């Protein structure tokens, strides 16, 4: 019964806005990683992504990986006091609600549109979100700025550094 109630509460149009890309949870328990797909709505609605990650209630690390429309990625990590967030390109907030929601939660203002459109992509948020898992903040920043890489390639690289590349590949291919 629980599922029916949830789908009624969701805005009817969210489903139709589903974007290319993927929303995945990476969970580390007892030193082993597993990955599973989140609902497609997680790509367009940040609250959905956060709610789904929290519902996993893992004792270990839980990460959310969003490859949004092959344009940018978002990392999420529930914390006792809220959620750590990082978006690979803050300028995406001009075009994508989920990126705008990230900036809202981070309390970061977007630059004026005319400045932003000419700017190279810049990451915003908690760059040390994966530091304890093997990816220091400075390396994540460099990776996020790699304009030659698509978000799925960037997330695969993150997976390799943190140790969940194989688990990720299984659910996104």
C-alpha positions in Angstrom: 0.0 0.0 0.0 2.8 2.4 0.8 3.9 2.9 -2.8 0.4 4.0 -4.0 0.3 6.8 -1.4 3.7 8.1 -2.4 2.9 8.3 -6.1 -0.3 10.2 -5.5 1.6 12.8 -3.4 4.3 13.4 -6.1 3.5 16.1 -8.7 2.0 14.4 -11.7 4.4 16.1 -14.1 7.6 15.0 -12.4 7.5 11.6 -14.1 7.3 13.1 -17.6 10.4 15.3 -17.0 12.6 12.3 -16.4 16.0 13.1 -18.0 18.7 11.1 -19.6 21.4 10.0 -17.2 21.1 8.0 -14.0 20.6 8.2 -10.3 22.4 5.6 -8.3 23.1 4.9 -4.6 26.5 3.5 -3.7 26.5 1.8 -0.3 29.6 0.5 1.6 29.0 -2.0 4.3 31.7 -4.2 5.9 34.2 -2.9 3.4 32.2 -4.0 0.4 30.4 -1.7 -2.1 27.1 -2.3 -3.8 25.2 0.0 -6.0 21.5 0.3 -6.8 19.4 2.5 -9.0 17.3 5.3 -7.5 14.0 6.2 -9.0 14.2 8.4 -12.2 12.6 11.3 -10.3 15.8 11.6 -8.3 17.3 13.2 -11.4 14.8 16.1 -11.4 13.9 16.4 -7.8 16.7 16.7 -5.2 14.3 16.0 -2.3 13.4 12.6 -3.9 17.1 11.7 -4.1 17.8 12.7 -0.5 14.7 10.8 0.8 15.6 7.7 -1.1 19.2 7.7 0.2 18.0 8.2 3.8 15.6 5.3 3.4 18.5 3.0 2.8 19.5 3.3 6.5 22.9 1.7 5.9 25.4 1.5 8.8 28.2 2.4 6.4 28.8 5.1 3.8 25.9 6.0 1.5 26.5 8.1 -1.6 24.1 9.4 -4.2 25.5 9.8 -7.7 23.4 11.7 -10.2 24.4 11.9 -13.9 22.0 14.6 -15.0 21.2 14.8 -18.7 24.8 14.0 -19.6 25.6 17.6 -18.6 26.8 17.6 -15.0 26.8 15.4 -11.9 25.7 15.7 -8.3 27.1 13.9 -5.3 25.0 13.5 -2.2 25.9 12.0 1.1 23.4 11.9 4.0 24.9 13.1 7.3 23.5 13.0 10.8 22.7 16.7 10.6 21.6 16.9 7.0 23.2 16.2 3.7 26.6 16.9 2.1 26.3 18.0 -1.5 28.5 18.8 -4.4 27.5 19.8 -8.0 30.1 19.6 -10.7 28.9 22.7 -12.5 27.1 25.5 -10.6 26.1 27.1 -13.9 23.8 24.1 -14.6 21.5 25.7 -12.0 20.4 28.2 -14.7 18.8 25.3 -16.7 18.2 22.4 -14.2 16.0 22.5 -11.1 18.0 19.8 -9.4 21.2 21.9 -9.7 19.4 25.0 -8.5 18.1 23.0 -5.5 21.7 22.0 -4.7 22.8 25.7 -4.7 19.7 26.6 -2.6 20.7 24.0 0.1 24.3 25.2 0.0 23.0 28.8 0.3 25.1 29.7 -2.8 23.9 32.5 -5.1 24.2 32.1 -8.8 26.1 34.8 -10.7 24.1 36.9 -13.1 23.2 34.9 -16.2 25.4 36.9 -18.6 28.5 36.2 -16.4 27.6 32.5 -15.8 27.1 31.6 -19.5 30.6 32.5 -20.4 32.2 31.0 -17.4 33.9 27.6 -17.5 32.1 25.0 -15.4 32.9 25.4 -11.7 32.1 22.9 -9.0 30.3 24.0 -5.9 29.6 22.4 -2.5 31.5 20.0 -0.3 34.6 19.0 -2.3 35.8 16.9 0.6 32.6 14.8 0.4 34.6 11.7 -0.6 37.9 12.5 1.2 37.5 9.7 3.7 36.7 7.2 0.9 40.0 7.9 -1.0 39.2 11.0 -3.2 40.7 14.2 -1.7 39.0 17.5 -2.3 41.6 18.9 -4.7 41.4 15.8 -6.9 37.6 15.9 -7.0 37.8 19.6 -8.0 40.2 18.8 -10.9 38.0 15.9 -12.0 34.9 18.1 -11.9 36.6 20.7 -14.1 37.5 18.1 -16.8 35.4 19.5 -19.6 36.5 16.7 -22.0 34.8 14.1 -19.8 31.1 13.4 -19.7 29.5 13.1 -16.3 29.2 9.3 -16.5 33.0 9.2 -17.2 33.7 11.5 -14.2 31.5 9.3 -12.0 33.2 6.2 -13.2 36.6 7.8 -12.4 35.2 8.6 -8.9 34.1 5.0 -8.6 37.6 3.8 -9.5 39.2 6.0 -6.8 36.7 5.0 -4.1 36.5 1.4 -5.0 32.9 1.0 -6.4 33.6 1.2 -10.1 32.5 -2.4 -10.9 29.4 -2.2 -8.8 28.5 1.1 -10.5 29.1 -0.3 -14.0 26.8 -3.2 -13.2 23.8 -1.0 -12.6 24.3 1.7 -15.2 25.2 -0.3 -18.3 
